[in-house]
């Protein structure tokens, strides 16, 4: 179990295409700052349910669950 904080990006946020339509089926990817190294995110505040490496957005352009990130 990891110590996690609610991500400031992605939660309750809707993502759009340049056409103004929701980004249906788009992906959110998380990386260590300044690198291309993927970092784990979690779907719960306890850090027990890991999100997939590439979080796929729903038909409304929103993530399917909350995004929690490892503290530090």
C-alpha atoms as a printed R data frame, in Angstrom:
   type eleno elety resid chain resno       x      y       z
1  ATOM     1    CA   UNK     A     1   0.000  0.000   0.000
2  ATOM     2    CA   UNK     A     2   1.433  3.344  -1.072
3  ATOM     3    CA   UNK     A     3   0.893  6.790   0.454
4  ATOM     4    CA   UNK     A     4  -1.002  8.692  -2.223
5  ATOM     5    CA   UNK     A     5  -2.446 12.154  -2.891
6  ATOM     6    CA   UNK     A     6  -5.288 13.120  -5.195
7  ATOM     7    CA   UNK     A     7  -3.846 14.228  -8.529
8  ATOM     8    CA   UNK     A     8  -4.365 17.930  -9.288
9  ATOM     9    CA   UNK     A     9  -4.906 17.022 -12.952
10 ATOM    10    CA   UNK     A    10  -7.556 14.742 -14.408
11 ATOM    11    CA   UNK     A    11 -10.009 14.438 -11.546
12 ATOM    12    CA   UNK     A    12 -13.383 15.792 -12.602
13 ATOM    13    CA   UNK     A    13 -11.719 17.257 -15.675
14 ATOM    14    CA   UNK     A    14 -13.083 16.762 -19.172
15 ATOM    15    CA   UNK     A    15 -10.623 16.581 -22.065
16 ATOM    16    CA   UNK     A    16 -11.494 17.830 -25.543
17 ATOM    17    CA   UNK     A    17 -10.150 17.435 -29.065
18 ATOM    18    CA   UNK     A    18  -9.099 20.479 -31.085
19 ATOM    19    CA   UNK     A    19 -12.525 20.267 -32.759
20 ATOM    20    CA   UNK     A    20 -14.220 20.961 -29.416
21 ATOM    21    CA   UNK     A    21 -15.629 17.432 -29.112
22 ATOM    22    CA   UNK     A    22 -14.930 15.309 -26.006
23 ATOM    23    CA   UNK     A    23 -11.766 13.195 -26.350
24 ATOM    24    CA   UNK     A    24 -13.709  9.926 -26.577
25 ATOM    25    CA   UNK     A    25 -11.258  7.037 -26.022
26 ATOM    26    CA   UNK     A    26  -8.194  9.246 -25.566
27 ATOM    27    CA   UNK     A    27  -5.470  8.342 -23.075
28 ATOM    28    CA   UNK     A    28  -3.796  9.940 -20.056
29 ATOM    29    CA   UNK     A    29  -0.241  8.847 -19.388
30 ATOM    30    CA   UNK     A    30   1.729  9.616 -16.230
31 ATOM    31    CA   UNK     A    31   5.514  9.914 -16.054
32 ATOM    32    CA   UNK     A    32   8.185 10.854 -13.535
33 ATOM    33    CA   UNK     A    33   8.894 14.576 -13.858
34 ATOM    34    CA   UNK     A    34  11.233 15.380 -16.746
35 ATOM    35    CA   UNK     A    35  11.495 11.762 -17.923
36 ATOM    36    CA   UNK     A    36   9.752  9.165 -20.062
37 ATOM    37    CA   UNK     A    37   9.620  6.721 -17.132
38 ATOM    38    CA   UNK     A    38   5.996  5.717 -16.441
39 ATOM    39    CA   UNK     A    39   4.759  6.219 -12.876
40 ATOM    40    CA   UNK     A    40   1.985  4.249 -11.191
41 ATOM    41    CA   UNK     A    41  -1.311  5.899 -10.342
42 ATOM    42    CA   UNK     A    42  -4.130  4.511  -8.277
43 ATOM    43    CA   UNK     A    43  -7.935  4.516  -8.418
44 ATOM    44    CA   UNK     A    44  -8.424  4.686  -4.647
45 ATOM    45    CA   UNK     A    45  -7.237  6.811  -1.733
46 ATOM    46    CA   UNK     A    46  -5.537  3.831  -0.088
47 ATOM    47    CA   UNK     A    47  -3.230  3.179  -3.044
48 ATOM    48    CA   UNK     A    48  -4.392 -0.412  -3.418
49 ATOM    49    CA   UNK     A    49  -6.123 -0.366  -6.827
50 ATOM    50    CA   UNK     A    50  -3.579  0.479  -9.528
51 ATOM    51    CA   UNK     A    51  -4.744  2.226 -12.692
52 ATOM    52    CA   UNK     A    52  -3.513  0.916 -16.044
53 ATOM    53    CA   UNK     A    53  -0.319  2.562 -17.334
54 ATOM    54    CA   UNK     A    54  -2.435  4.298 -19.995
55 ATOM    55    CA   UNK     A    55  -5.711  5.555 -18.528
56 ATOM    56    CA   UNK     A    56  -8.352  5.502 -21.260
57 ATOM    57    CA   UNK     A    57 -10.901  8.311 -21.226
58 ATOM    58    CA   UNK     A    58 -14.600  7.546 -21.462
59 ATOM    59    CA   UNK     A    59 -17.028  8.640 -24.153
60 ATOM    60    CA   UNK     A    60 -17.449 11.945 -22.313
61 ATOM    61    CA   UNK     A    61 -13.679 12.638 -22.310
62 ATOM    62    CA   UNK     A    62 -13.315 12.009 -18.565
63 ATOM    63    CA   UNK     A    63 -11.174  9.427 -16.705
64 ATOM    64    CA   UNK     A    64 -13.189  6.395 -15.546
65 ATOM    65    CA   UNK     A    65 -12.047  6.763 -11.922
66 ATOM    66    CA   UNK     A    66 -10.205  9.124  -9.604
67 ATOM    67    CA   UNK     A    67  -6.453  9.460 -10.136
68 ATOM    68    CA   UNK     A    68  -4.271  9.214  -7.050
69 ATOM    69    CA   UNK     A    69  -0.491  9.645  -7.292
70 ATOM    70    CA   UNK     A    70   2.314  8.441  -5.033
71 ATOM    71    CA   UNK     A    71   3.457 11.044  -2.519
72 ATOM    72    CA   UNK     A    72   6.993 12.338  -3.078
